[in-house]
Amino acid sequence: MSICVSISDINWSLTKDVFSIIGTIGALTIGSIGLLTWKRQLQGTSEYELAKKAILKTYEVEQAIQSVRNPMLHLNKEEVEAGRRLEEEQKIYDERMSYLYSKWAELQTIRLEAKVIWPMKAHNSFEDIQTIIGELRGEIWLHFWLKGAYAGPGATVDNNPERVAENNKIVYFESDEDDFSLKVKDSVLKVESFFGRKVIPK
């Protein structure tokens, strides 16, 4: 018994195989391109969201810094009448600083995330804000030291008017144009400069 296979049958079989292979390669290529596009879109979205959060949280820290400097103090009447005015003032500033620290902690988390995605420039853009918070903390301590809060019995405090005036420039908010406010603005601008470009639609 013999089997006869025509050349046309062989050619048709080869043609089907070739088209099948080409189709498979094409599907894989299209799938790979689609996956890469999806990954880029996902990465772009996550970077956009992180950049937006970085700017927003920086604004919140800026507001918290200026809230600490608010010269208006709502003192507890009973504490003042009991001769504990200074302690009451310290309590208010402690509460304000605690709020500032909580906002800074939130921004620090974003700062670490940014360091993973972008170079050190992202991380370093927050350095001036960190310095300002440290300076404000130190000046508030000095503010109460000048008022004698930490002086022992019989101790004298060098609270000459010039020293007090210099301290007040940092502790008390005067306007958006006072020296310390301008330093705060400059520190915020560094964050805006780096992350602002990443929230602009391409």
Salt bridges, closest charged atoms under 4 A:
GLU49 OE1 - LYS52 NZ 3.74
GLU60 OE1 - LYS57 NZ 3.14
GLU60 OE1 - LYS103 NZ 3.09
GLU79 OE1 - ARG84 NE 2.79
GLU89 OE2 - ARG85 NE 3.04
GLU89 OE1 - LYS147 NZ 2.79
GLU106 OE1 - LYS57 NZ 2.62
GLU106 OE1 - LYS103 NZ 3.55
ASP128 OD2 - LYS190 NZ 2.70
GLU135 OE1 - LYS183 NZ 2.81
ASP158 OD2 - ARG163 NH1 3.42
GLU166 OE2 - LYS169 NZ 3.05
GLU177 OE2 - LYS185 NZ 3.38
ASP178 OD1 - ARG69 NH2 3.30
